């Protein structure tokens, strides 16, 4: 089963060792090179983002030599790579993201401070976490879905965690969908 929600323009999914990421988008920024998931040069860390990073122009000045695209969403990955999890607090905007560190088998999920962009999570029938920014995509996998906390930047970090998904894409599963 494949579920496509939000964004009529383009999409992509990536199967990694420990994660399966999918993203479907409406092209506004990064029209030529903005397809997500976005990776680092080594292809060990990946990010999918729903939303807009308002302070991207300022952050871009600091990271311009490291950016591989013109997409504001890429800054989430660059901040994490250079400064770690706490650097995500530098983001200003309306966003939800899932960052997979396949090399270390960890992930970080976060949401804007006001909760403007939604982020939901659930566990599938195998007890594995799945994430999506649209509620209906998770209901294809389970009836028990939770809203990711808001009102402050909340980072959900799990060390040595396997097989997480953003947008109902899950490694080794018959079910397929995209954010």
N, C-alpha and C positions, 0 to 999 in steps of 0.2 A: 504494500500500500504506500502511495506517495501522496503527501499533503503539501500543497503550496499555499502559503498565506503571506499576505502583505507583499508589496513591491512587484509590480508587473514587468519590470524591465530586464532584470538579469539575476542569476543565482548560481551557486556553486556549492558543492559539498566536498569535504576532504576526509578520508579515512586515515587515521594515524594508528600508532601502536596501541594507545590507551584511550583514544577519543575519536569521536566521529562528529565533525562539525558541519553544519549546513547554514546557508544564509540566502535569502531572497530579498531584493531591494528595489526601491524606487530611486533611480539615478538622479541626484541633484548635484552633489560635489564629487569630483574625481571621475568625471564622465568617461575618460579614456582608460584609467587604470585603477578604478575603485571597486573592483569585484572583491567580495569577501568570501571566505575567511582570508585574513591578511597574515603573512608569516614573516619571520625574520630571515636573514640571508641563509642561515644554517638549516632552516625549516624544522627547528626544534620547538619553537613557540608560535602559537597561532591565536588570533583574536577575531571575534565577531562582535559587532556593535550595532545597536539600534539607537539612532538618535543623532544628536549634534553636539559637538564640543565647542562651546562658545569662545573659549580662550585659546583655540587652536592657533590663530595668527601669532599670538605671543609665544606660545610653546614651540611653534614651528621655527621661530628664529633661533631658539636654543638647540634644536635637534635637526635642523635642515640638512646637514651633511649625512645624517643617518636615515633619513626617510627614503623609502623606496617608491612611494606613491604620493599623490597630491590629496589623498583622502584624509579627512580630519580624524577618522577612527583609528588610523595607524598610530597616532600619538599615544594611545593607551598602551600599546605594546612597547613602544620605545621608552616610555616612562618606567614601566615595569622592568625592562631589561637593564636599564641604567641605574635605577634607584630603588628597586624593590617594591613591595606591596604598598608601603606607606606613601609612595609617590602618587598613587592614584588619587589621593586627597587633593592634589593640585588641579584636578579637572573641574571645570565649571561648564555646566550645560544641562541638557536633558538627554539622558542616555541610560542604557542598560547594556552590560557587556559580559562576555564569557571569554576568559583567557586560559588557554590550555598550554601547559608546559609539559610537552610529551617526553622530553628528555628526563625530567625529574618525576614524571607521573603525578603531577599536581595541577590544580587549577585555581583560578580566582574568578569570582563572579561579583559584580557590583552594579549599583544603581545610583542615579542622581539623587541629590540630597532631598529634593521635594517629592520624589517618586512620580515625576511626570511621565517618564517612559516605564512601562510595566516590565516586570520580570517575574516569571512563575517557575516553580520547580515541583518535582514529584519524584517518586520512585516507581520504576516499572515493575513488571511481574517477577524480575530477577533481583529486585532490591537495589538496582542501580539508579543513580540520580539522572534525571533529564531536566533540561532547562529550555524555556521558550519565552519570547516576548509577546506571544499571543496565546491566550488561555485555551482557545479551542484546539490548538495543535496538541496539547498535552492530554486532552480528553480522548484522543485516539489511542492512548496507551494505558490510561488509568482514570479512575473516578476520583481519586484523592489528590487534589492539586492545591498548592499553597502559593500565596503571594510572597515574593521576596520582600524583606523588611525595607521601609523607607524612613523618611524624616531625618536621617543622617546618613552619611556615606557608610554603607555596610559592606564589608568585604567578607566573603565566604571562602575560606581557604581550607582545602583538604589535602593533607600530605599523603603520599603513597596511595592515591585513590585511583581506581581503574574504571574505565569505560563510562565516562560522563558524556552528556550530549547537550548541545544548545540547539533547540529547534527540533526535537524529537528524532534526531539522527543518532543511531546507536550502532556501535561496532558489533558485528556478529549477530545481527538481528534480521528477521524477515521483514519487519516493519520499516518503512522508510518515509521520511518527511523532511521538509525544510522549513526553516524559520521564515 
